[in-house]
């Protein structure tokens, strides 16, 4: 049986049990409404374009923050990989910052930028920068010395050596870093939007929770999870597998 069919059967069973449990009163509906009501809330939100505007706003912030984080993270990763002093100072700091949840930065972002879109983008940038930098550093550090020596014997050095040997050999780590940066940035985005004034998926999630609309709360959670899974599996996993095959990993 194909994995896709297994997943479909699994989710159908979960939804059926969920619906049955709600209808026979195994738990209060206010705590966990049945799937039919959740999908009704999603239909209403999409029909009146509320959730559509939320998606557009969230993805705009995510794309801006993720692109900036990839650029900054790659630059820092190259720096700490090539400089022992930078690695001993900036590198150790990155390890500490990576363990700090992105939401922790939000109060500082609000103090600096105010309760607006810039604060959310700042948190998104931090969410992806550290993990990208560390993966780039690891990739460059793990380039086989044989490749470097072979290129040097053929006259390659400096910038030419970096772009012809180091970068291509580090591509798998660059791809993995981008995938992790996306995941961290996506989580940071939703966390940051919880304290914004909207629009955005995080804002709608908090708004629905404040008014006790659990159907919409669960609906937004489903959207967040589905988007995360789709982007990861259909885009980044495929790129990662393609690179792994090409590089013989």
Secondary structure, 3 states (H helix, E strand, C coil): CCHHHHHHHHHHHHHHHHHHHHHCCCCCCCCCCCHHHHHHHHHHHHHCCHHHHHHHHHHHHHHHHHHHHHHHHHHHHHHHHHCHHHHHHHHHHHHHHHCCCHHHHHHHHHHHHCCCHHHHHHHHHHHHHHHHHHHHHHHHHCCCHHHHHHHHHCCCCHHHHHHHHHHHHHHHHHHHHHHHHHHHHHHHHHHHHCCCCCCCHHHHHHHHHHCCCHHHHHHHHHHHHHHHHHHHHHHHHHHHHHHHHHCCC
